[in-house]
Amino acid sequence: MIELRGVTKTFGAKTAVQNLSLTVEAGELFAFLGPNGAGKTTTIKMVCGLLKPTQGTVLVGGHPADTAEARRLIAYVPDSPFLYDKLTGREFLKFVVEMYGIDPRRGAEKIEELIAIFEMSDYVDNLCENYSHGMKQRVVFASALVHDPKVLIVDEPLVGLDPRNARIVKDLFLSQARSGVAVLMSTHLLSIAEELADTIGIIDQGRLLAKGTLAEIRRQTAIEHGALEDLFLRMTGGDRPFARALRGSTSSALTEAEAVEAAESVGSQ
Protein backbone atom coordinates (compact mmCIF):
# COMPACT_ATOMS: atom_id res chain seq x y z
CA MET A 1 0.00 0.00 0.00
CA ILE A 2 2.90 2.36 0.76
CA GLU A 3 6.01 2.31 -1.41
CA LEU A 4 9.04 4.60 -1.38
CA ARG A 5 11.55 4.14 -4.17
CA GLY A 6 14.92 5.82 -3.82
CA VAL A 7 13.45 8.83 -2.06
CA THR A 8 15.65 11.81 -1.22
CA LYS A 9 14.47 15.08 0.30
CA THR A 10 16.71 18.11 0.41
CA PHE A 11 16.23 21.63 1.72
CA GLY A 12 18.77 23.76 -0.06
CA ALA A 13 22.21 22.26 0.50
CA LYS A 14 20.98 20.09 3.35
CA THR A 15 19.65 16.54 3.07
CA ALA A 16 16.85 15.35 5.35
CA VAL A 17 16.20 11.93 3.76
CA GLN A 18 18.69 10.01 1.63
CA ASN A 19 17.86 7.35 -0.96
CA LEU A 20 15.12 5.80 1.17
CA SER A 21 13.33 2.71 -0.14
CA LEU A 22 10.73 0.76 1.82
CA THR A 23 7.27 -0.75 1.53
CA VAL A 24 4.37 -1.20 3.95
CA GLU A 25 1.91 -3.87 2.84
CA ALA A 26 -1.81 -4.08 3.50
CA GLY A 27 -2.33 -5.59 6.96
CA GLU A 28 1.20 -4.73 8.09
CA LEU A 29 2.03 -2.64 11.16
CA PHE A 30 5.33 -0.89 10.43
CA ALA A 31 7.13 0.94 13.26
CA PHE A 32 9.45 3.71 12.11
CA LEU A 33 12.18 4.40 14.68
CA GLY A 34 14.92 6.98 14.86
CA PRO A 35 16.40 9.66 17.10
CA ASN A 36 15.26 13.27 16.94
CA GLY A 37 16.05 14.75 13.54
CA ALA A 38 16.47 11.36 11.87
CA GLY A 39 14.02 12.08 9.05
CA LYS A 40 10.91 10.28 10.30
CA THR A 41 8.49 13.19 10.17
CA THR A 42 9.85 14.38 6.82
CA THR A 43 9.24 10.89 5.43
CA ILE A 44 5.72 10.75 6.86
CA LYS A 45 4.87 14.12 5.33
CA MET A 46 6.05 12.88 1.94
CA VAL A 47 3.86 9.79 2.26
CA CYS A 48 0.90 12.05 3.12
CA GLY A 49 1.60 14.26 0.13
CA LEU A 50 2.42 17.27 2.30
CA LEU A 51 6.00 17.40 1.00
CA LYS A 52 7.31 16.39 -2.42
CA PRO A 53 10.48 14.33 -2.67
CA THR A 54 13.46 15.95 -4.34
CA GLN A 55 14.22 12.63 -5.99
CA GLY A 56 12.49 9.28 -6.09
CA THR A 57 8.88 8.16 -5.97
CA VAL A 58 6.32 7.86 -3.19
CA LEU A 59 3.23 5.75 -3.95
CA VAL A 60 0.13 5.05 -1.87
CA GLY A 61 -2.13 2.32 -3.22
CA GLY A 62 -0.26 2.60 -6.51
CA HIS A 63 -0.99 6.33 -6.81
CA PRO A 64 1.50 9.20 -6.39
CA ALA A 65 1.24 10.39 -2.79
CA ASP A 66 0.31 13.96 -3.71
CA THR A 67 -2.79 12.98 -5.73
CA ALA A 68 -6.44 12.96 -4.67
CA GLU A 69 -6.61 9.21 -5.29
CA ALA A 70 -3.86 8.59 -2.73
CA ARG A 71 -5.29 11.03 -0.18
CA ARG A 72 -8.65 9.25 -0.20
CA LEU A 73 -6.88 6.12 1.04
CA ILE A 74 -4.98 7.82 3.88
CA ALA A 75 -5.75 8.74 7.47
CA TYR A 76 -3.03 10.85 9.08
CA VAL A 77 -2.80 11.55 12.81
CA PRO A 78 -0.06 14.05 13.73
CA ASP A 79 1.69 14.13 17.09
CA SER A 80 -0.24 17.21 18.26
CA PRO A 81 -4.02 16.78 17.93
CA PHE A 82 -5.92 19.76 16.53
CA LEU A 83 -9.63 20.36 17.10
CA TYR A 84 -11.87 23.39 16.77
CA ASP A 85 -12.36 24.56 20.35
CA LYS A 86 -15.87 25.90 19.81
CA LEU A 87 -17.18 22.65 18.36
CA THR A 88 -18.18 19.61 20.34
CA GLY A 89 -16.46 16.33 19.54
CA ARG A 90 -19.61 15.11 17.79
CA GLU A 91 -19.84 18.29 15.72
CA PHE A 92 -16.20 17.90 14.71
CA LEU A 93 -16.82 14.32 13.59
CA LYS A 94 -19.88 15.43 11.57
CA PHE A 95 -17.73 18.13 9.95
CA VAL A 96 -15.17 15.51 8.88
CA VAL A 97 -17.95 13.27 7.52
CA GLU A 98 -19.18 16.17 5.38
CA MET A 99 -15.65 16.94 4.13
CA TYR A 100 -15.29 13.37 2.86
CA GLY A 101 -18.71 13.49 1.20
CA ILE A 102 -19.92 10.46 3.13
CA ASP A 103 -23.63 9.68 3.00
CA PRO A 104 -25.15 11.41 6.09
CA ARG A 105 -26.94 8.29 7.30
CA ARG A 106 -23.86 6.12 6.94
CA GLY A 107 -21.78 8.87 8.52
CA ALA A 108 -24.05 9.09 11.56
CA GLU A 109 -23.82 5.33 12.03
CA LYS A 110 -20.03 5.44 11.74
CA ILE A 111 -19.80 8.27 14.27
CA GLU A 112 -21.84 6.31 16.82
CA GLU A 113 -19.66 3.26 16.21
CA LEU A 114 -16.48 5.25 16.80
CA ILE A 115 -17.87 6.98 19.90
CA ALA A 116 -18.41 3.51 21.38
CA ILE A 117 -15.01 2.17 20.29
CA PHE A 118 -13.15 5.13 21.80
CA GLU A 119 -15.39 5.38 24.88
CA MET A 120 -16.25 9.03 24.25
CA SER A 121 -19.95 9.12 25.18
CA ASP A 122 -19.31 10.93 28.48
CA TYR A 123 -17.74 13.97 26.82
CA VAL A 124 -18.33 13.93 23.06
CA ASP A 125 -21.13 16.52 23.33
CA ASN A 126 -18.99 18.96 25.34
CA LEU A 127 -16.92 21.69 23.71
CA CYS A 128 -13.47 20.55 22.60
CA GLU A 129 -11.84 23.45 24.48
CA ASN A 130 -12.60 21.57 27.70
CA TYR A 131 -10.96 18.29 26.65
CA SER A 132 -7.82 16.80 28.09
CA HIS A 133 -5.01 15.76 25.73
CA GLY A 134 -6.19 12.16 25.85
CA MET A 135 -9.78 13.13 25.02
CA LYS A 136 -8.60 15.20 22.06
CA GLN A 137 -6.43 12.39 20.81
CA ARG A 138 -9.36 9.96 20.86
CA VAL A 139 -11.54 12.36 18.86
CA VAL A 140 -8.73 12.88 16.34
CA PHE A 141 -8.26 9.13 15.90
CA ALA A 142 -12.01 8.71 15.48
CA SER A 143 -12.07 11.46 12.84
CA ALA A 144 -9.25 9.72 10.98
CA LEU A 145 -11.31 6.54 10.68
CA VAL A 146 -14.70 7.90 9.56
CA HIS A 147 -13.92 7.21 5.88
CA ASP A 148 -12.57 3.67 6.47
CA PRO A 149 -9.00 4.41 5.27
CA LYS A 150 -6.77 1.78 3.75
CA VAL A 151 -3.62 3.44 5.13
CA LEU A 152 -3.23 4.74 8.70
CA ILE A 153 -0.23 6.99 9.37
CA VAL A 154 0.48 8.13 12.91
CA ASP A 155 3.30 10.31 14.23
CA GLU A 156 4.19 9.74 17.91
CA PRO A 157 0.69 8.48 18.76
CA LEU A 158 1.17 7.83 22.49
CA VAL A 159 2.75 11.15 23.50
CA GLY A 160 1.02 12.44 26.64
CA LEU A 161 -1.47 9.60 26.90
CA ASP A 162 -2.28 7.91 30.19
CA PRO A 163 -2.18 4.08 30.34
CA ARG A 164 -5.92 3.73 29.62
CA ASN A 165 -5.84 5.93 26.52
CA ALA A 166 -2.59 4.32 25.38
CA ARG A 167 -4.22 0.89 25.58
CA ILE A 168 -7.16 2.05 23.46
CA VAL A 169 -4.80 3.42 20.81
CA LYS A 170 -2.63 0.28 20.76
CA ASP A 171 -5.72 -1.90 20.38
CA LEU A 172 -6.79 0.35 17.51
CA PHE A 173 -3.51 -0.22 15.66
CA LEU A 174 -3.79 -3.98 16.01
CA SER A 175 -7.45 -4.10 14.95
CA GLN A 176 -6.79 -1.89 11.92
CA ALA A 177 -3.86 -4.04 10.80
CA ARG A 178 -5.91 -7.23 11.28
CA SER A 179 -8.63 -5.72 9.07
CA GLY A 180 -6.13 -5.21 6.24
CA VAL A 181 -5.11 -1.58 6.81
CA ALA A 182 -1.46 -0.65 6.28
CA VAL A 183 -0.29 1.06 9.48
CA LEU A 184 2.83 3.26 9.51
CA MET A 185 3.70 4.38 13.03
CA SER A 186 6.54 6.73 13.96
CA THR A 187 7.50 6.46 17.62
CA HIS A 188 10.26 7.06 20.14
CA LEU A 189 8.86 4.31 22.38
CA LEU A 190 10.91 1.25 21.53
CA SER A 191 8.81 -0.95 23.81
CA ILE A 192 5.70 -0.13 21.75
CA ALA A 193 7.46 -1.03 18.53
CA GLU A 194 8.69 -4.28 20.02
CA GLU A 195 5.19 -5.08 21.34
CA LEU A 196 3.09 -4.21 18.29
CA ALA A 197 5.09 -4.04 15.07
CA ASP A 198 5.22 -6.67 12.37
CA THR A 199 8.15 -4.79 10.82
CA ILE A 200 10.60 -2.30 12.31
CA GLY A 201 12.57 0.27 10.35
CA ILE A 202 15.44 2.18 11.96
CA ILE A 203 16.45 5.48 10.38
CA ASP A 204 19.19 7.91 11.31
CA GLN A 205 20.55 10.98 9.51
CA GLY A 206 18.05 10.37 6.74
CA ARG A 207 19.22 6.83 5.97
CA LEU A 208 17.49 3.53 6.62
CA LEU A 209 19.93 1.50 8.71
CA ALA A 210 17.92 -1.68 9.16
CA LYS A 211 14.45 -3.10 8.42
CA GLY A 212 12.65 -6.28 9.36
CA THR A 213 11.50 -8.19 12.41
CA LEU A 214 13.61 -7.96 15.53
CA ALA A 215 15.18 -11.32 14.65
CA GLU A 216 15.93 -10.14 11.10
CA ILE A 217 17.50 -6.91 12.34
CA ARG A 218 19.71 -8.93 14.66
CA ARG A 219 20.91 -10.96 11.68
CA GLN A 220 21.45 -7.85 9.53
CA THR A 221 23.58 -6.25 12.21
CA ALA A 222 25.30 -9.44 13.37
CA ILE A 223 24.09 -8.76 16.93
CA GLU A 224 22.63 -12.07 18.00
CA HIS A 225 21.22 -11.05 21.36
CA GLY A 226 19.79 -8.03 23.10
CA ALA A 227 16.58 -6.06 23.27
CA LEU A 228 15.50 -3.64 20.56
CA GLU A 229 16.75 -0.79 22.74
CA ASP A 230 20.28 -2.22 22.68
CA LEU A 231 20.22 -2.59 18.89
CA PHE A 232 18.75 0.88 18.41
CA LEU A 233 21.31 2.60 20.63
CA ARG A 234 24.19 0.81 19.01
CA MET A 235 23.02 1.58 15.47
CA THR A 236 22.30 5.25 16.15
CA GLY A 237 25.33 5.85 18.36
CA GLY A 238 26.62 8.86 16.44
CA ASP A 239 30.41 8.65 16.37
CA ARG A 240 30.59 4.98 17.28
CA PRO A 241 32.37 2.90 14.63
CA PHE A 242 29.47 0.46 14.39
CA ALA A 243 26.97 3.22 13.59
CA ARG A 244 29.31 4.82 11.05
CA ALA A 245 29.82 1.49 9.32
CA LEU A 246 26.06 0.99 8.98
CA ARG A 247 25.60 4.41 7.41
CA GLY A 248 28.53 4.09 5.05
CA SER A 249 29.83 7.36 3.72
CA THR A 250 27.85 10.22 5.23
CA SER A 251 26.77 13.48 3.70
CA SER A 252 25.35 16.62 5.23
CA ALA A 253 22.15 15.55 7.00
CA LEU A 254 19.46 17.96 8.09
CA THR A 255 17.81 17.78 11.48
CA GLU A 256 14.04 18.10 11.25
CA ALA A 257 14.13 21.35 13.20
CA GLU A 258 16.50 22.70 10.54
CA ALA A 259 14.24 21.28 7.83
CA VAL A 260 11.25 23.17 9.17
CA GLU A 261 13.32 26.36 9.40
CA ALA A 262 14.57 25.88 5.87
CA ALA A 263 11.08 25.21 4.51
CA GLU A 264 9.70 28.28 6.22
CA SER A 265 12.57 30.34 4.83
CA VAL A 266 11.89 29.14 1.29
CA GLY A 267 8.17 29.77 1.72
CA SER A 268 8.74 33.33 2.83
CA GLN A 269 10.79 34.22 -0.24
C-alpha positions as a LaTeX table, in Angstrom:
\begin{tabular}{lrrr}
\hline
Residue & $x$ (\AA) & $y$ (\AA) & $z$ (\AA) \\
\hline
Met1 & 0.00 & 0.00 & 0.00 \\
Ile2 & 2.90 & 2.36 & 0.76 \\
Glu3 & 6.01 & 2.31 & $-1.41$ \\
Leu4 & 9.04 & 4.60 & $-1.38$ \\
Arg5 & 11.55 & 4.14 & $-4.17$ \\
Gly6 & 14.92 & 5.82 & $-3.82$ \\
Val7 & 13.45 & 8.83 & $-2.06$ \\
Thr8 & 15.65 & 11.81 & $-1.22$ \\
Lys9 & 14.47 & 15.08 & 0.30 \\
Thr10 & 16.71 & 18.11 & 0.41 \\
Phe11 & 16.23 & 21.63 & 1.72 \\
Gly12 & 18.77 & 23.76 & $-0.06$ \\
Ala13 & 22.21 & 22.26 & 0.50 \\
Lys14 & 20.98 & 20.09 & 3.35 \\
Thr15 & 19.65 & 16.54 & 3.07 \\
Ala16 & 16.85 & 15.35 & 5.35 \\
Val17 & 16.20 & 11.93 & 3.76 \\
Gln18 & 18.69 & 10.01 & 1.63 \\
Asn19 & 17.86 & 7.35 & $-0.96$ \\
Leu20 & 15.12 & 5.80 & 1.17 \\
Ser21 & 13.33 & 2.71 & $-0.14$ \\
Leu22 & 10.73 & 0.76 & 1.82 \\
Thr23 & 7.27 & $-0.75$ & 1.53 \\
Val24 & 4.37 & $-1.20$ & 3.95 \\
Glu25 & 1.91 & $-3.87$ & 2.84 \\
Ala26 & $-1.81$ & $-4.08$ & 3.50 \\
Gly27 & $-2.33$ & $-5.59$ & 6.96 \\
Glu28 & 1.20 & $-4.73$ & 8.09 \\
Leu29 & 2.03 & $-2.64$ & 11.16 \\
Phe30 & 5.33 & $-0.89$ & 10.43 \\
Ala31 & 7.13 & 0.94 & 13.26 \\
Phe32 & 9.45 & 3.71 & 12.11 \\
Leu33 & 12.18 & 4.40 & 14.68 \\
Gly34 & 14.92 & 6.98 & 14.86 \\
Pro35 & 16.40 & 9.66 & 17.10 \\
Asn36 & 15.26 & 13.27 & 16.94 \\
Gly37 & 16.05 & 14.75 & 13.54 \\
Ala38 & 16.47 & 11.36 & 11.87 \\
Gly39 & 14.02 & 12.08 & 9.05 \\
Lys40 & 10.91 & 10.28 & 10.30 \\
Thr41 & 8.49 & 13.19 & 10.17 \\
Thr42 & 9.85 & 14.38 & 6.82 \\
Thr43 & 9.24 & 10.89 & 5.43 \\
Ile44 & 5.72 & 10.75 & 6.86 \\
Lys45 & 4.87 & 14.12 & 5.33 \\
Met46 & 6.05 & 12.88 & 1.94 \\
Val47 & 3.86 & 9.79 & 2.26 \\
Cys48 & 0.90 & 12.05 & 3.12 \\
Gly49 & 1.60 & 14.26 & 0.13 \\
Leu50 & 2.42 & 17.27 & 2.30 \\
Leu51 & 6.00 & 17.40 & 1.00 \\
Lys52 & 7.31 & 16.39 & $-2.42$ \\
Pro53 & 10.48 & 14.33 & $-2.67$ \\
Thr54 & 13.46 & 15.95 & $-4.34$ \\
Gln55 & 14.22 & 12.63 & $-5.99$ \\
Gly56 & 12.49 & 9.28 & $-6.09$ \\
Thr57 & 8.88 & 8.16 & $-5.97$ \\
Val58 & 6.32 & 7.86 & $-3.19$ \\
Leu59 & 3.23 & 5.75 & $-3.95$ \\
Val60 & 0.13 & 5.05 & $-1.87$ \\
Gly61 & $-2.13$ & 2.32 & $-3.22$ \\
Gly62 & $-0.26$ & 2.60 & $-6.51$ \\
His63 & $-0.99$ & 6.33 & $-6.81$ \\
Pro64 & 1.50 & 9.20 & $-6.39$ \\
Ala65 & 1.24 & 10.39 & $-2.79$ \\
Asp66 & 0.31 & 13.96 & $-3.71$ \\
Thr67 & $-2.79$ & 12.98 & $-5.73$ \\
Ala68 & $-6.44$ & 12.96 & $-4.67$ \\
Glu69 & $-6.61$ & 9.21 & $-5.29$ \\
Ala70 & $-3.86$ & 8.59 & $-2.73$ \\
Arg71 & $-5.29$ & 11.03 & $-0.18$ \\
Arg72 & $-8.65$ & 9.25 & $-0.20$ \\
Leu73 & $-6.88$ & 6.12 & 1.04 \\
Ile74 & $-4.98$ & 7.82 & 3.88 \\
Ala75 & $-5.75$ & 8.74 & 7.47 \\
Tyr76 & $-3.03$ & 10.85 & 9.08 \\
Val77 & $-2.80$ & 11.55 & 12.81 \\
Pro78 & $-0.06$ & 14.05 & 13.73 \\
Asp79 & 1.69 & 14.13 & 17.09 \\
Ser80 & $-0.24$ & 17.21 & 18.26 \\
Pro81 & $-4.02$ & 16.78 & 17.93 \\
Phe82 & $-5.92$ & 19.76 & 16.53 \\
Leu83 & $-9.63$ & 20.36 & 17.10 \\
Tyr84 & $-11.87$ & 23.39 & 16.77 \\
Asp85 & $-12.36$ & 24.56 & 20.35 \\
Lys86 & $-15.87$ & 25.90 & 19.81 \\
Leu87 & $-17.18$ & 22.65 & 18.36 \\
Thr88 & $-18.18$ & 19.61 & 20.34 \\
Gly89 & $-16.46$ & 16.33 & 19.54 \\
Arg90 & $-19.61$ & 15.11 & 17.79 \\
Glu91 & $-19.84$ & 18.29 & 15.72 \\
Phe92 & $-16.20$ & 17.90 & 14.71 \\
Leu93 & $-16.82$ & 14.32 & 13.59 \\
Lys94 & $-19.88$ & 15.43 & 11.57 \\
Phe95 & $-17.73$ & 18.13 & 9.95 \\
Val96 & $-15.17$ & 15.51 & 8.88 \\
Val97 & $-17.95$ & 13.27 & 7.52 \\
Glu98 & $-19.18$ & 16.17 & 5.38 \\
Met99 & $-15.65$ & 16.94 & 4.13 \\
Tyr100 & $-15.29$ & 13.37 & 2.86 \\
Gly101 & $-18.71$ & 13.49 & 1.20 \\
Ile102 & $-19.92$ & 10.46 & 3.13 \\
Asp103 & $-23.63$ & 9.68 & 3.00 \\
Pro104 & $-25.15$ & 11.41 & 6.09 \\
Arg105 & $-26.94$ & 8.29 & 7.30 \\
Arg106 & $-23.86$ & 6.12 & 6.94 \\
Gly107 & $-21.78$ & 8.87 & 8.52 \\
Ala108 & $-24.05$ & 9.09 & 11.56 \\
Glu109 & $-23.82$ & 5.33 & 12.03 \\
Lys110 & $-20.03$ & 5.44 & 11.74 \\
Ile111 & $-19.80$ & 8.27 & 14.27 \\
Glu112 & $-21.84$ & 6.31 & 16.82 \\
Glu113 & $-19.66$ & 3.26 & 16.21 \\
Leu114 & $-16.48$ & 5.25 & 16.80 \\
Ile115 & $-17.87$ & 6.98 & 19.90 \\
Ala116 & $-18.41$ & 3.51 & 21.38 \\
Ile117 & $-15.01$ & 2.17 & 20.29 \\
Phe118 & $-13.15$ & 5.13 & 21.80 \\
Glu119 & $-15.39$ & 5.38 & 24.88 \\
Met120 & $-16.25$ & 9.03 & 24.25 \\
Ser121 & $-19.95$ & 9.12 & 25.18 \\
Asp122 & $-19.31$ & 10.93 & 28.48 \\
Tyr123 & $-17.74$ & 13.97 & 26.82 \\
Val124 & $-18.33$ & 13.93 & 23.06 \\
Asp125 & $-21.13$ & 16.52 & 23.33 \\
Asn126 & $-18.99$ & 18.96 & 25.34 \\
Leu127 & $-16.92$ & 21.69 & 23.71 \\
Cys128 & $-13.47$ & 20.55 & 22.60 \\
Glu129 & $-11.84$ & 23.45 & 24.48 \\
Asn130 & $-12.60$ & 21.57 & 27.70 \\
Tyr131 & $-10.96$ & 18.29 & 26.65 \\
Ser132 & $-7.82$ & 16.80 & 28.09 \\
His133 & $-5.01$ & 15.76 & 25.73 \\
Gly134 & $-6.19$ & 12.16 & 25.85 \\
Met135 & $-9.78$ & 13.13 & 25.02 \\
Lys136 & $-8.60$ & 15.20 & 22.06 \\
Gln137 & $-6.43$ & 12.39 & 20.81 \\
Arg138 & $-9.36$ & 9.96 & 20.86 \\
Val139 & $-11.54$ & 12.36 & 18.86 \\
Val140 & $-8.73$ & 12.88 & 16.34 \\
Phe141 & $-8.26$ & 9.13 & 15.90 \\
Ala142 & $-12.01$ & 8.71 & 15.48 \\
Ser143 & $-12.07$ & 11.46 & 12.84 \\
Ala144 & $-9.25$ & 9.72 & 10.98 \\
Leu145 & $-11.31$ & 6.54 & 10.68 \\
Val146 & $-14.70$ & 7.90 & 9.56 \\
His147 & $-13.92$ & 7.21 & 5.88 \\
Asp148 & $-12.57$ & 3.67 & 6.47 \\
Pro149 & $-9.00$ & 4.41 & 5.27 \\
Lys150 & $-6.77$ & 1.78 & 3.75 \\
Val151 & $-3.62$ & 3.44 & 5.13 \\
Leu152 & $-3.23$ & 4.74 & 8.70 \\
Ile153 & $-0.23$ & 6.99 & 9.37 \\
Val154 & 0.48 & 8.13 & 12.91 \\
Asp155 & 3.30 & 10.31 & 14.23 \\
Glu156 & 4.19 & 9.74 & 17.91 \\
Pro157 & 0.69 & 8.48 & 18.76 \\
Leu158 & 1.17 & 7.83 & 22.49 \\
Val159 & 2.75 & 11.15 & 23.50 \\
Gly160 & 1.02 & 12.44 & 26.64 \\
Leu161 & $-1.47$ & 9.60 & 26.90 \\
Asp162 & $-2.28$ & 7.91 & 30.19 \\
Pro163 & $-2.18$ & 4.08 & 30.34 \\
Arg164 & $-5.92$ & 3.73 & 29.62 \\
Asn165 & $-5.84$ & 5.93 & 26.52 \\
Ala166 & $-2.59$ & 4.32 & 25.38 \\
Arg167 & $-4.22$ & 0.89 & 25.58 \\
Ile168 & $-7.16$ & 2.05 & 23.46 \\
Val169 & $-4.80$ & 3.42 & 20.81 \\
Lys170 & $-2.63$ & 0.28 & 20.76 \\
Asp171 & $-5.72$ & $-1.90$ & 20.38 \\
Leu172 & $-6.79$ & 0.35 & 17.51 \\
Phe173 & $-3.51$ & $-0.22$ & 15.66 \\
Leu174 & $-3.79$ & $-3.98$ & 16.01 \\
Ser175 & $-7.45$ & $-4.10$ & 14.95 \\
Gln176 & $-6.79$ & $-1.89$ & 11.92 \\
Ala177 & $-3.86$ & $-4.04$ & 10.80 \\
Arg178 & $-5.91$ & $-7.23$ & 11.28 \\
Ser179 & $-8.63$ & $-5.72$ & 9.07 \\
Gly180 & $-6.13$ & $-5.21$ & 6.24 \\
Val181 & $-5.11$ & $-1.58$ & 6.81 \\
Ala182 & $-1.46$ & $-0.65$ & 6.28 \\
Val183 & $-0.29$ & 1.06 & 9.48 \\
Leu184 & 2.83 & 3.26 & 9.51 \\
Met185 & 3.70 & 4.38 & 13.03 \\
Ser186 & 6.54 & 6.73 & 13.96 \\
Thr187 & 7.50 & 6.46 & 17.62 \\
His188 & 10.26 & 7.06 & 20.14 \\
Leu189 & 8.86 & 4.31 & 22.38 \\
Leu190 & 10.91 & 1.25 & 21.53 \\
Ser191 & 8.81 & $-0.95$ & 23.81 \\
Ile192 & 5.70 & $-0.13$ & 21.75 \\
Ala193 & 7.46 & $-1.03$ & 18.53 \\
Glu194 & 8.69 & $-4.28$ & 20.02 \\
Glu195 & 5.19 & $-5.08$ & 21.34 \\
Leu196 & 3.09 & $-4.21$ & 18.29 \\
Ala197 & 5.09 & $-4.04$ & 15.07 \\
Asp198 & 5.22 & $-6.67$ & 12.37 \\
Thr199 & 8.15 & $-4.79$ & 10.82 \\
Ile200 & 10.60 & $-2.30$ & 12.31 \\
Gly201 & 12.57 & 0.27 & 10.35 \\
Ile202 & 15.44 & 2.18 & 11.96 \\
Ile203 & 16.45 & 5.48 & 10.38 \\
Asp204 & 19.19 & 7.91 & 11.31 \\
Gln205 & 20.55 & 10.98 & 9.51 \\
Gly206 & 18.05 & 10.37 & 6.74 \\
Arg207 & 19.22 & 6.83 & 5.97 \\
Leu208 & 17.49 & 3.53 & 6.62 \\
Leu209 & 19.93 & 1.50 & 8.71 \\
Ala210 & 17.92 & $-1.68$ & 9.16 \\
Lys211 & 14.45 & $-3.10$ & 8.42 \\
Gly212 & 12.65 & $-6.28$ & 9.36 \\
Thr213 & 11.50 & $-8.19$ & 12.41 \\
Leu214 & 13.61 & $-7.96$ & 15.53 \\
Ala215 & 15.18 & $-11.32$ & 14.65 \\
Glu216 & 15.93 & $-10.14$ & 11.10 \\
Ile217 & 17.50 & $-6.91$ & 12.34 \\
Arg218 & 19.71 & $-8.93$ & 14.66 \\
Arg219 & 20.91 & $-10.96$ & 11.68 \\
Gln220 & 21.45 & $-7.85$ & 9.53 \\
Thr221 & 23.58 & $-6.25$ & 12.21 \\
Ala222 & 25.30 & $-9.44$ & 13.37 \\
Ile223 & 24.09 & $-8.76$ & 16.93 \\
Glu224 & 22.63 & $-12.07$ & 18.00 \\
His225 & 21.22 & $-11.05$ & 21.36 \\
Gly226 & 19.79 & $-8.03$ & 23.10 \\
Ala227 & 16.58 & $-6.06$ & 23.27 \\
Leu228 & 15.50 & $-3.64$ & 20.56 \\
Glu229 & 16.75 & $-0.79$ & 22.74 \\
Asp230 & 20.28 & $-2.22$ & 22.68 \\
Leu231 & 20.22 & $-2.59$ & 18.89 \\
Phe232 & 18.75 & 0.88 & 18.41 \\
Leu233 & 21.31 & 2.60 & 20.63 \\
Arg234 & 24.19 & 0.81 & 19.01 \\
Met235 & 23.02 & 1.58 & 15.47 \\
Thr236 & 22.30 & 5.25 & 16.15 \\
Gly237 & 25.33 & 5.85 & 18.36 \\
Gly238 & 26.62 & 8.86 & 16.44 \\
Asp239 & 30.41 & 8.65 & 16.37 \\
Arg240 & 30.59 & 4.98 & 17.28 \\
Pro241 & 32.37 & 2.90 & 14.63 \\
Phe242 & 29.47 & 0.46 & 14.39 \\
Ala243 & 26.97 & 3.22 & 13.59 \\
Arg244 & 29.31 & 4.82 & 11.05 \\
Ala245 & 29.82 & 1.49 & 9.32 \\
Leu246 & 26.06 & 0.99 & 8.98 \\
Arg247 & 25.60 & 4.41 & 7.41 \\
Gly248 & 28.53 & 4.09 & 5.05 \\
Ser249 & 29.83 & 7.36 & 3.72 \\
Thr250 & 27.85 & 10.22 & 5.23 \\
Ser251 & 26.77 & 13.48 & 3.70 \\
Ser252 & 25.35 & 16.62 & 5.23 \\
Ala253 & 22.15 & 15.55 & 7.00 \\
Leu254 & 19.46 & 17.96 & 8.09 \\
Thr255 & 17.81 & 17.78 & 11.48 \\
Glu256 & 14.04 & 18.10 & 11.25 \\
Ala257 & 14.13 & 21.35 & 13.20 \\
Glu258 & 16.50 & 22.70 & 10.54 \\
Ala259 & 14.24 & 21.28 & 7.83 \\
Val260 & 11.25 & 23.17 & 9.17 \\
Glu261 & 13.32 & 26.36 & 9.40 \\
Ala262 & 14.57 & 25.88 & 5.87 \\
Ala263 & 11.08 & 25.21 & 4.51 \\
Glu264 & 9.70 & 28.28 & 6.22 \\
Ser265 & 12.57 & 30.34 & 4.83 \\
Val266 & 11.89 & 29.14 & 1.29 \\
Gly267 & 8.17 & 29.77 & 1.72 \\
Ser268 & 8.74 & 33.33 & 2.83 \\
Gln269 & 10.79 & 34.22 & $-0.24$ \\
\hline
\end{tabular}
